Amino acid sequence: SRILVTGANGFLGAHIVKEALDSGYIVRGTVRSQAKADELKKAFPSEKFETAVVPDLITGDYTEALKDVTAVLHSASPFTMGVADPKKDLLDPAIDGTTNILRAAYAAGVKRFIMTSTIGAVPNKQEGLFADTTYGPDDWLPVTYEQAASGTLPGFVVYITSKKYAESAAWDFAKEHPDFKVTAVNPTIIYGPVIHPISSLKSLNASNMAIYSLINGSKTIPPDTVPVFCDVVSTARIHVKALDSEPTYGKRVLFAKGPATMYQILQVIAKARPELADRFPPIPEVDPVAVISRIDSTIAMDTLGVKGLELEETVLQTVDNLLELEKKL
Ligand code: NDP
């Protein structure tokens, strides 16, 4: 059968495309322009891969894109930390963009919808993931839309709030349309090899940028925003496996392999890739992050059987891939 993947040219989106193709689906990926479609076609030359151009998430017309599609994986959403206008840059495309595709999918007869949310939409305490707590699917970020739109919150908080309301839009829609089966995937921060087209490491996706900044000679350790991790291939696999997994209907699939502070990541790189030492920032003596929450990943790991790669493998795959890209770009 044919599925639609939005944001197919993104870091995670491209891995979802690959996993879905490998699982035998015909995959149609949406991108914002024909030029991006052409680039992506080069990355996925398979005849089972098609593209559709939808220039705008909020107003885009999906009629053509949804033809003969049985399920939608909605992954497109802005993930940036630098926000000039919280509404325009993050909240509107995330939330109204989700509502737009929900309506279009349902109108086109699609009954299965998987959306990429984030672990950021989950913690219900002010200390967030830096708390001695186990978070599960019933927990929700307390930040409100009004707070996020006010322009006073850090970009990262606006981003996770945009995802919270985008995910809520999908749950509200599912409540109104019980024949429409929604699953949300809430990954922790995702690292791993880049397989989507990028022209420069300056346009690297936000999560991998954190690892790259440890080895690009900038000599600064980025702030710990999400001290828990998962790998991109496993995360993509969760999306694809959920497609025909009835136990995931109506569920939030949280996914964390384990803790990953910037300090821990730097330790992994320093130990395994000592030849990069002159690029490292000064390594602190102790990890400034004291406590990290636990994430209930039961559905991902037990129901879907996706266990995830360990931190060392994830980080080293990412580092090696970034060094290769450095040479190529
Ligand atoms: P990328 O920035 O690599 O990909 C984002 C994708 O969304 C791209 O295809 C991008 O298209 C598209 N997109 C972004 N903004 C818009 C917009 N305004 N209109 C249309 N398309 C847009 O990010 P990731 O791959 O990391 O993120 C993919 C999804 O995963 C997002 O939903 C994100 O919230 C979620 N996520 C990511 C995590 C991570 O650590 N990476 C963790 C948890 C969740 P274009 O190339 O044209 O900009």
Residues whose N, C-alpha, C, O or C-beta is under 5 A from the ligand:
A	BS01	NDP	G7 A8 N9 G10 F11 L12 G13 R32 L57 S75 A76 S77 P78 F79 P93 T116 S117 T118 P187 T188 I189 I190 N205 S207
